[in-house]
Amino acid sequence: MATDLENAVARRTAIMTELAALSTSAAGGRPNISGGGGGTVDHVGYKDGLYRELKELSALIDVLAGPWEVPLEGRPA
């Protein structure tokens, strides 16, 4: 069974791979599309969501990886 840290790193790697694979012919790499029948495809939102998740995962990985010391400021030496 993988640890939370291993799972977070694996998901971050998958997102980075997805972002690297974006092209003008794939979801996320194209401009938003509004269809004549009222449907839309939010390519920009998809890519933005990947970047947001990447940022959140990176912060989570920092927490999971430690160190878990809390710096104390303002205490007399």
Secondary structure, 3 states (H helix, E strand, C coil): CCCHHHHHHHHHHHHHHHHHHCCCCCCCCCCCEECCCCCEECHHHHHHHHHHHHHHHHHHHHHHHCCCCCCCCCCCC
